[in-house]
Amino acid sequence: MLRRGSWKYIHYVGYPPELFDLRNDPEETRDLAGDPAHRAVFQEMAAALNAICDPQAVDTQAFADQAAMIAGYGGREASLKLGAPAATPPPEVSA
């Protein structure tokens, strides 16, 4: 995701990019990515994001890091039993 001024550009690998004008649409209800009137802004934002990082490489690295973390916990099933480590545990329930 990249934000410049009122423009917000979102790029998820495998999905079409999105473009929002937060000044006129703060709730992000109207994706302007396909609007010809905003083509120049869309292209500028895409180029700016690609100048900062390679989205495909970042996505690949993130999934690799997640897989390594899961493996470090003992695999998927062991990881699922951990719960959310930063969350407050639920109270004990007695039967």
C-alpha positions in Angstrom: 0.0 0.0 0.0 1.2 3.5 -0.8 -0.3 6.8 0.2 0.5 10.1 -1.3 -1.6 13.1 -0.4 -5.2 12.1 -0.7 -4.3 9.1 -2.9 -4.1 5.6 -1.6 -2.9 2.8 -3.9 -3.2 -0.8 -2.8 -1.4 -3.7 -4.5 -2.0 -7.3 -3.5 -0.2 -9.9 -5.5 -2.7 -11.9 -7.5 -5.4 -9.3 -7.4 -6.1 -6.1 -9.4 -4.6 -3.0 -7.8 -6.9 -0.5 -6.2 -6.8 3.3 -6.1 -8.8 5.5 -3.7 -9.1 9.3 -3.3 -9.4 9.6 0.5 -10.3 13.3 0.3 -13.5 12.6 -1.6 -14.0 9.0 -0.5 -12.6 8.5 3.0 -14.5 5.2 3.4 -12.8 3.8 0.3 -16.1 2.8 -1.4 -15.1 3.7 -4.9 -12.1 2.1 -6.5 -10.8 4.4 -9.2 -8.1 2.1 -10.6 -10.1 1.4 -13.7 -11.4 4.9 -14.2 -9.8 6.5 -17.3 -10.0 9.9 -15.7 -7.5 8.7 -13.0 -5.2 6.8 -15.2 -2.3 9.1 -14.8 -2.5 9.0 -11.0 -2.9 5.3 -11.1 0.3 4.9 -13.2 2.2 7.4 -11.0 1.3 5.5 -7.8 2.1 2.1 -9.4 5.5 3.4 -10.5 6.2 5.0 -7.0 5.4 1.7 -5.3 7.7 -0.2 -7.7 10.5 2.3 -7.0 10.3 1.4 -3.3 10.0 -2.3 -3.6 9.2 -5.3 -5.8 5.7 -6.3 -4.7 6.2 -9.9 -5.9 9.5 -10.3 -4.1 8.0 -8.9 -0.9 5.1 -11.2 -1.1 7.3 -14.2 -1.7 9.6 -13.3 1.2 6.6 -12.7 3.5 5.2 -16.2 2.7 8.6 -17.8 3.2 9.0 -16.0 6.6 5.5 -17.2 7.7 6.3 -20.7 6.6 9.6 -20.7 8.6 7.8 -19.3 11.6 5.1 -22.0 11.5 7.8 -24.7 11.0 9.7 -23.2 14.0 6.6 -23.7 16.2 6.4 -27.3 15.2 4.1 -27.1 12.1 0.6 -25.9 11.3 -1.3 -27.9 14.0 1.1 -27.0 16.7 0.9 -23.3 15.6 -2.9 -23.3 15.7 -2.8 -24.5 19.4 -0.7 -21.5 20.4 -3.5 -18.9 20.0 -2.6 -15.3 19.7 0.6 -14.7 21.7 -0.1 -11.0 22.2 -3.7 -11.4 23.2 -5.0 -11.5 26.7 -5.9 -15.2 27.4 -9.6 -15.9 28.0 -10.7 -16.6 31.5 -10.7 -20.2 32.8 -14.1 -21.8 32.5 -15.1 -24.3 35.1 -17.7 -26.9 34.3 
